[in-house]
């Protein structure tokens, strides 16, 4: 009999996972406690921007013409319990207000509700990013005869569909003994297609599986903050951080990914995860092992302040009465996510200090308006820069790099000054069009 899969929590992770499981050929039932979200997904639409996700949903959501009909959504726990052989828990674990630790209340609530309806012999699979030690505790909430596995997610916003269907690794944490062996076998069945394509399938214990995601994000955050620290040194010494990154990136032990200096990382994962990791290490008595992450976090936040100061200097020492155009609102391109966005943080700081800030972003405008309603917003790059005394490039959308004509924009601004907070634009192209170009960690000319 073919496995039936449920996905509990239909946010960014859950909606993507549910659609991908249907794409892999399984009957899937997604659950959320927010009826409006379920109604939206049931119509084949998603509450966020993620390339390819709506198209994937439309291929499988029941009731949409031409779909496979393998994917449905519900708010009923009883329906989920009766339906599922494998239950994926994909709910959010945000940072606690005023603390570094993550908020486990949504995960705990999901496990408590599921435990009352899950069938004996079913497998529960945790995908949420949780503090190490959580899986063992959560297993105790499930009834006898129900096994728990931990299967962390490694999605990159903008590439979530690809990362789910063609993962670079599949990590599965299970218990020792027959229960763990059965869990591994079931998950090998679930992921049979990507495994056959060559995705590594790594089997570990619970703690190791829980540590993989936070360890990976901590390493990436470290690499980003390292090159940003080098940018600070380059600015002091007159070096070029872009050439420095190119040179060290040729070393195969280092590699060139995540070595672009700029205003740093943001979003709903990296900042939250490294802080929660530090908090959990402290609870375990291993806080000294992760003290370096405090400096990583500090470097990252410092880069935002550095961009504000760079803009102040470009405007002659103050923002009052000056028009500032900000290109980008999301924390990264190919996403509408503005959570902990460095771009919006910089825009907000400048606004609070008297600047007249106008923001344009290809996909993040609605979310940015909700978060920062007092900023100005434009419907195009041209509208955003019109009359600007300085232009800040803060999210590296392809539109800003490839589709914008610097010469045309130079005719619209009050002063052709651009500050590249992502080191993603071509300095020569902008300078030849008459712009004063400056980027973090690079020579002024």
N, C-alpha and C positions, 0 to 999 in steps of 0.2 A: 504494500500500500504506500502511495506517495506521501511524503511528509507534508504536513500542514504547518505553516509558520505564522506566528503573531509578532507584531512589533508594537511595543508599549512605549508611548511617547512619540509624537509625530512632528517634532520640530525639525531642525536642520538635519541632524543625524538620522532620526527615525524615518522621516519622509523619504530620504534618499535610500536608506536600507530597505524599506518596504518595497519601493519601486524596483530596486535592484534584485531583490529576492524573487519578485514576479518575473522579471526579465530572465532569471535563471531557471524559470519553469515551475516554481512552486505556487500553490494557492496561498495567499497571504491575507491576513486580517490585521489592520492597523487600529490601535486604540489611542484615544486621547480624552482627557477630561474636559476639554474646551470644545463645546458643540460647534462653535463658529469655525474652528480650525478643521473639524471633521467635515463640515458641509463644504468648505472650500476645496479640500483634498478630494472629496467624493465627486466634485465637478471637474477634476483633472487639473486644478490650479494649486499653486503653492504660495505660502505666505512670505516667501523670501525669494531673492533672485539667486539662482544657481544655474549656470549654463547647462542645458540639456535635460534638466530635471522635469520640467513640465512636459516635454516631448516624451520622456520615458513613462511618466504617469499616464499620459493619454493613450499609450500603447496597451495599458493593462487595467485601468480602472473600470470596474463593472459599470455598465450602462452607457459608456461612451462608444459611439458608433465606430466599428472597426477594431475595437480593443479585444484583447484576449479574455478579459473578464476575470482574470486571476486575482485581482486586487480589490479589496473592499475595506471600508472603514466603519468604526463603531465607537460608541461611548459605553458599551455594556461589558463589564467585567465577566459576567456570567457567560456571555457569548464567546468571549476570548478563552475562558477556561474550557468550555465544551469543544472549541474548534481546534486548539493548538496542540501539536506534538512538540514543537520547539518554540519557546517564548523568548524573544530578544527584548531586553530592557534598555531603552535608549533615552531615558529622561535626563534633564539638565542637572548639572551640579555647579551652580554659580558660587562666586565668592561670597562669604558671609559679610553682612554689612558691618563695617568697622573692624574687621578681622582679616587675617591672611587665610584662615582655614576655609575649606569649601563647605557649602551648605548641602548636607545629605538628606534633607527632609523629603525632597521629591523622590529620591531613590527608595528611602525607607517606606514611604507611603505606597509606592508602586509594588514593592515586595509584599507589604502587608495585605494589600488588596488582592494581589495575585495568589497568595498562599491560601486564601479562602475558596478559590474556585479551580485551581489547577488540578488536573487529573493525575492520579498515580501513574508513574512511568514517564511522565513528561520531562523534558529538559528545559531548564531556565538558563538563559545566557546573558550575562551582564556585559554591556558595551559602554556604559557611562564611564567617564573618567573619575575615579574615586581614590581616596587615600588608601595606601597599602594597609592591609589588614581588614578591609571592609568586606571582602568576599567571604571570608571565614565567618564573620558575624552574620552576614545576610543569609548564608546557607542555613543558619540556625532558625531563620524565620520561615523556612519552607517545610511543608509536611513530609513525613517519612515516605520514602519511595519516589521523591522528586529530587533529581540531581541538579547541581549548579555548576556551570562552567564560566570562566571569565575570558572574554574575547574583545580586547580593547580596539577602539577605532583609531584610524590614522588618516582621517579625511583632511584634505587641503581645500579650503573654500576656493571655489572657482574650478576645482578639479574633482569634486566629490563623487560624481557619477563614475568617472574613470577609475578613481581610487577604490570604489566599492566593487565594481565589476572586474577590475584588473589590479588587485592589490599587490604592492611590492613585498608584502609578507602578511601571513595570517598567524596570529599568536593566540594560543588556546591554553588557558590555565585550568587544570582539572585536579581532582583528588586522586590519591593512590587507590588501587583496587578495582573491583568490577564496575563500580559506578563511574569512576573516571574513565575506564576503558570504553564503556558504552557511550559516555559523553563525547569522547574523542571520535568514536566511530560515526556518531550522528553528525558531528560538525564536519567530518571529512565528506560525508554525503552532501551536506548543505553547500560546501565550498568545492565540490568535485570539479566544476568547470574551471574556475581559476587555478586550482591545483594542477589540473591536466595541462593548463597553459604554461605552467612553470612557476606559479607563485609559491614560495617556500611556506611550509606548514610547520610551525614551531610549537611544540608541546612543552608546557612548563607547569610548575605548581602555581597556586593562587598568588602568593606575594610577588613572584617574578613577573607574572602577567600584568598585575596591577602597576608595577614599577616601570614597565616598558614605555608606556605613553608619556608619563611624567619625565622619565629619563631622556627620552628622545626630544621632547619639547625643551627641556633644560639645556641640552646640548645645542640645539638650534638657537635658542636665545643667547647662549654664551658666544656662539660664533658671530651672531649679529652685533652683539655689544662689543666683542673684540674689535671688529673692523671699525666700529664707531669710536672706540677708544683710540685706535690708530689714526682716525680722522682728526681727533683733537690734537694728537701729537704732530700730525702733518701740518695743521694750521699754525701751530707754534713754531715749527721748524722750516716752513716754506716748502713742504713736500706735496706730492699728489697722491691722495689715497686711492684714486681709481687705478693708477699705474701700479701702486703698491699691491692692491688686491689682485690685479692681473698677474703680477710676478709671482706672488706666493700661491696663487690658485693653480699654477702649473705644477706645483708639487702635489703628486697624486695622494700623498698622505693628508693633504689639506683640502684640495678641491676648490672649485671656484663658486660653488653655490652658497648663497647667504653671505656673500662677501661684498655687498653693495652698501656703502656707507650712506647714511641719511638721517631721517628724523626718528628712526627706530621702529620697533614692532608694537602691535596693539592687537585688537580683536578679542574674541571671547575665550581664547585658549591659552596662548603663551603667557600673558601676564598673570592670569588666574592660576594656571597650573604651576608655575614656578613658585608662586607665593604659597599655595596650598602644600606644595612639596616641602618647603621650608618649615611650615607649621607642623606638618606630620613628622618630619625628622626630629623636631624639638620634642614632640610627644613621645617619640621612641627613644629619646636620650642620645640621638645622633645629630644634634643641631650643628655641631662643629663641622661635620662633613659637608654641609651645604651653605656655610656662611658666605662662600664666594658668590652665591646667587643673589645676595643682597646688593653686592656691587654691580652685578649684571643688571639688576632692576634699576639701580641708581643711575648707571650710565645711560640706560634706555630713556629714563625720564628726563635726564639732563639734556638730551639731544633736542627735545621739544623746546626747552627754554633757550637753547642755543639758536634755534631757528627764529624765535621771537626776537632775540637780540640782534641777529643778522638783519632782520627786517627793519628793526629800529635804526640801526646804523645806516642802512640804505636810504632811509627817509630823513637822515640828518639829525637823528637823536630823539624823535618823538612821534607818536601816532596821532595825536590830537588833530582832527580835521583832515587827515590823510585818507585817501581811498586805496584800499588793499584788496586785490583780487586773489582768491584762493582757488586753485584748480585741484579738485579732489576733496571728497568728504569721507569716503570709506577707508577702512584701515588697510585695504589692499585692493588691487584691481579685480575685475570679474566677480564682484560681490556687491551686495547692497548693505553689508554689515558695517555699522558705525560704532559698535561697542568698543570703548577704549581706543577710539581712533586718534592717532597722533595728529592727523590733518585737522580734525575738528577741534582738538585740544589747542593747537596753535592758533587756529582761527578765533576760538573763544577767548584766549588770552589777549590777543591783539584787540579784539572788540572791547573787552573790559578795560583796556588801557586807552580807549578813546578813538581807535581806528574805525573807519567806515568799511566794514568787511562785506564782500560779496562772494558767495561760494557757488561753484558749479561742479556737478559730478554726474557722470552718465547714468548711474543706476541708484545712487544713494540719497537723492534729494528728499524724498518723503520721510525717510528715517532720520535724516539730519535735521529737517524742520521740526520734527517731534522732539528731538533731543536738545536742539539749540534754536528755539523759535525766534530769538531776538536778532539772529544774524540775517544779513541780506542774502537772497538767493536769485540766481539767474537761470534761464532756460538754455543757454548756450555759452560756449567759450567767449565768443565775441561780445555778448551782452555782459558777461562777468568782468571782462577787462576794460570795458569802455570807460575812459576817464581815469584809469587807475594810475596811482603814483608808483606802485610796485606790484608785481605779479609773483605769487608763490606757487610753485609746482609741488604738491604734497602727496599725491597718490599717482602711481605710475601707470595710468590707463594708456592703452595703445593709442586712443584718440589723441591724447596730448602729445605723444611722441611722433606719430606718423601722419595724422590727418590735419594737424594745425599748421598753417603757413605763418611763420614768424614775421615775414615782411608785411603781410596783411594786418596782423595784430598790432604791429608797430604804429600803424596809422590810427589806431583806435585809442591807445593809451595816452595818458598825460605825460608819462615818462617811461621810456622803454628799458625798464630794469626788471630782470627776472632772477629769482632765487630758486635754484633747483634742489628741493629738499629730498630728492630721491636719486640724484646722480644718474638720471635716466635719459636726459635730453642730450642732443648733440651740441656741445658748446660752440663749435666752429659755425654750424648752421645758424645759430641764433645771433652770434656776434657779427656774422656777415650780413645779417638782416638789420643791423644797427642797434642791437640790444646790448646792454651791459649785463653780462651773464656771470653769476657766481654760484658755486655749489659748495657743500660742506666738505672740508678737508682737501680742497683743490686750489691751485693758484688762481689769483684773480684775473689773470690774462695770459 
